[in-house]
Amino acid sequence: MKSHRLAWIAGIMVLAAFFVFQTGWSKADAQVVQLRFAHFTEDTHPLHLGAKQFAARVEERTKGQVKVTIYPANSLGSPPEMQEMIKLGTLDMGATTQGQLEKYVRACMTAQIPFIFDDYDHAHRVLDGPSWPWLYSLAEKEGIILLSNWEWGFRCLTNNRRPILQPDDVKGLKIRVPPEMHLQAAMEALGAIVTKIAFPEVYMALAQNVVDGQENPIATIYSQKFWEVQKHLALTKHAYSCSIHQMSVAGWAKLNPEQKKIVQEESKRAGEYVRKTLISSEKDLLDKMEKSGVKISRPDLAPFRAKMGPAYEKITKYTGEENVKIFMKWVEDTRKK
């Protein structure tokens, strides 16, 4: 009888210990914050490499309490769909351009007005400087937390019909643009026939001659392999696009103050890496495409800029005259004299 009782007590103790162990494990596991981070580049693009750096550093610095899972190459949806998910709070984190943000924050379009920046440094001075708190505040009101500016690049024009040496060479070309009004306006001002095609479908549209060409930064043209199905690349640099690392309000609320600080710091660090890597790679990528048979032209940009009057009118009307006035003052104030 006594042995039965001892066995019963031992059994209860084992069960109690197991319960404590399981409860403690579950509590610790529940404290881990899982974040989903989606973007639309291939895994060779500097933006994806920056995302991997960001995820690794955040996990290391939070001692495993914040884990970021990356979903590249439109695996969770097209760029506009990703931006909408961030807005709705169904996606924690993403890296989209101002072109997707402008649907919710029209002032974002000001940063993409054609031909307003002299170079990368000029764009960075404006976007990291006076315009940052302005756009941050406007985005926060829409349920979007901006973490830091990363990089997408100056957009260039490819096509399969002829080299682009002057504005008239664009006339009549059927050019794919994303669903972003400022890019459509710029191409139409040059006489192009604009077609909107979802980003994941662009390569096939070019390969099947559904359109003559498209416009994107050099790193994107290379990583998406558009150069494989395009004969001509013109360094028009007609608009600058900045990729912005951002979070939904719901995702941001998952983090405690110390974790938020780490996320912001590592976002900025990753953004610096993406910028440096992307910009420094452009010459090498152009060389590779040229050696593969792509004809590269470097036109004088002044005549192209002179054609932008109709585009500027459309953009100002859509974005708001006051928004354009505010942003353009910062552009001029930060321009090196």
N, C-alpha and C positions, 0 to 999 in steps of 0.2 A: 504493500500500500504506500509506504513511504517512498519507494523507488518510483512508483507511478506519479506521485505528487511532485517529486524532484524533476522528473522528465517533463511534466506539464509546465512547471515554472520555467525550466530551461527553454521550452518551446515558446513560451510567452515572451521571454527575454530576447530570443532570436528574432521573433516577429517585430518586437518593439524596436530593436536595433535596425532591422531592415527598413522599418517605417521611417525612422529618423534619418537614415542614410538617404532614402528615396526622397524624402521631403526636402532635405538639405540640397540634394542634387537638383531637384526641380526648381527650387528657389534660385539657385545660382544660375541655372540654365535660363530661367525666365528673365534674369537681369541683362542678358545679352541682347543688344539692340541689332536687329537685322535690317539693313537698308538695301533697297534695290536701286541700282544706278544704270540708266539706259542712255545710249547714244547711237548715232547713225553712221559711224565710220567703221572701216574694216580694221582687223587687228594689227595691221602694219602701220596705220596712221599714227602720227604723234599724239593725237588726242586720246586714243585708246591706251597708248603707253603711259600717258600722264594719268589716266584713270586708274591703271594698275598700280602706279606709284602711290597715288592718293589712298587707295584701298589698303595697301600694305602698311603704309605709315600710320594710318588711323587705327588699324587693328593693333599694331605694335604699341603705339603710344597710349591706347586705352586698355592695354593688357588683355586684349581679346574681348572686351565688353561691347565694342562696336564693330560689326562685321559688314562689309560692303560687298555685295555680289554685282558684278558688271554684266550687262546685257548689250553687246555691241551689234553693229551692222543691222539696225532696224528690227532686231529680233522681238521687240515688244510693240512694234508699230512704226509707222512713218514719222518723220520729224513733227508735222503738225499734231499727229495723234499723241506722241510723247509729251509735247507741250501741254496738250489738253489734260492728259493724265496727271501731270504735275499740278496744274491749276485745280483739278478736282480732288487732289490728294490721294489718288489711287496709285501713284508712282512717287517714291520718296525723293528721287534725285535724278537729274539729267544734265546734259550739256547740249543746249540748242543755241542757234544763233538769234540775233535780234529780229531776224525775219519771222521766226515763229512767235517770239514774244510780242511783236507789234500788234497781233490780233487782240491782245489784252491790254497792252500798254502802247498806245499809238506813238508816244514820244520816242520809243525805241527806234522808230524808223529814221529819226534825224541822224543817227550814227551811220546810216547807210546811204545818205544822199550821195549821188554819183560825183566822183572826182573832187571831194572836199579835203582829203588828207594828202599831205606831201609824201609821206612814207610811213613805215610801221611805227617809228618813234613818235611821230606826230599824233597818230591815232591813239597810241597808248597813253600819251600825256593827257589827252582829252578824256578818254574813257576811264582811266584810273584816277584822274584828278577831279575837276569840277563837275563833270556829269555823273559821277558815281553815286553820290548821296541823293541826287535828284531822281535818277532812274531806280535806285534801291527803294526809295520811299513810294514811288508810284507802283512798283511791282508788289511791294508788301501789301498794299491796299487790295491787290487782286489775288492775294493768297499765295504769292510766290516769293521765296527768300533768295535773293541773289548772294552767292558766296564770293565769287571772284571772276574776273575776266580771264579767259583762256585764249585760244586763237583759232581762227578759221582761215583768214587771209584775204589778200586782194584778188578780186575775181577777174579771170581772163576768159577769152572767147575761143572756142574750138569749132571747126566745121569741116565738112568733107568736100566742099565745092571750090573754094579759092582762098588764097592768102588775104588777110585783112591788113591793108596798108593805109587806108583812109576811110572815113565814114561811109562813103558811097559803096564800099565793098560789102557792107553789111546789108544793104538794101535787097529785099526779096528773099533773104535767107530765112528758113524756117528754124527758129531757135527755141529750144526748151528752156523755160525758166521755172523756178519753184513758185508756189502760190504766194508771192511777195510783190506787192504793188510797185515798189520802187524799182525793182529789177525789170518788171514788165515795162514800166514807163521809160526806163533808160534804153532798152532794146527797141521799143517802138519809135523813140525819138531818132534812132539811127536808121529806121526804115525796115527793121526786121519784122517777120511774121511770127508772133509769139504763140507758143503752145505750152500748156501746163501739163507736166507729166510727173507722177510721183517719183521720188528719188530712187527707190529700189528698182524702178522700171526703166531708168534712163539708159543704161548700157544696152539693153535689148532694142530700145527705140532707135538708138544711134546705129546699131549693127544692122537693123532692118530698114534703115533709111526712112523711118517714120518722120524724123526731123533731120535737118542738115547739121545741126550743131547744138551746143549747150555752153553754159558759162559757169565756172567754178574756180576756186583757188587752185594753184599748181599742185599742192599736196593732195587735194581731192581728185583732181584729174588723173594723177598717177595712181593713188591707192585704189580708186574705183576702176582702174584700167580703161578709162574712156579713151586714152591715147591709142589703144589697140584698134579702135574702130573710127578714128578721126585722122585726117591727113594734115590739117593745119591748126596751129595754135598761135593766137595773137595775144601778146602781153598788153592787153588794153587796160588792165587794172581799173576798170570802170566803177567799181564800188568795193568798199571794205566791209568784210563781215567778221564780227567777233563772236566766238563761241563763249557763252556765259554759263558757268557752273552754277547750278541753282537747286533749291529744294522746295518741296511743298511745305506749307505750314504744318500739315499733319506729320510729315516726316521730321521736321525741325522740332516739333513738340516731343518727340520720342527721346530727345537728348537732354541730359542734365547740363548745367552751365559749363562745367569743365569739358565735357565732351563737345559742346558747341564751339568752345574756344579752339580745341584741337582740330575739329573739322574745318573751321575757318582758316586756321594757320596752314593746314596741309593742303587745302584747296588753293590757296595763294601760291604755295610752294610748287604744287603740280602745274598751276597755270604758267608760272615762270619757266618751268621745264618744257611745257608744250610750245610756248612762244619761241624759246631758244632753239629747240629741236626743229620745229617746222620752218622757221625763217632760214636757218642755216642750211637746211636740206634743199632749198628751192633750186639753187644752181646745179646741184648734182642731179636732181630729178629732171631738170630741163636737158641736161647733157645726155642722160639715159634715153629720154624720149626722142631727142634729135638723132642719136645714133641708131635708134630703131626705125627711123624713116619719117618721123613727124617733122614737117616744115614749120619752123618758128619765125614769126615776124615780130619786130619791135617798133611799132608805129609811133609817130609823133602824137602825143595825146592831146595837144592843144585843139586841133580841129574837132576831135571827138567831144571834148568838153564844151566847145562852142555850140554844139548841137543839142545841148541838154535843156534849153529853155522850156520846151513843153513838158519835159519830165519834172523840172523844178516846180512848175505851176501845179501839176497834178499832186506831187508829193506834199507841197505846202497846203493845198486844199484839204488833203486827207489827214495829214498829221496835225495841222493847226498852225496858223501863222505865228502865234506867240511861242510855241514849242520850237519852231525852226529858228526864230529870232534868238531865243535863249541859247540854243546849241551852237549856232553859227558864231555867236559872240565868243564862246569858249574856243571854237576852232581858230578864230583869228587871234585871240589873245595868247594862245599857246603856240602859234606858228613862229618858227625861228626867222627873225628878220635878216 
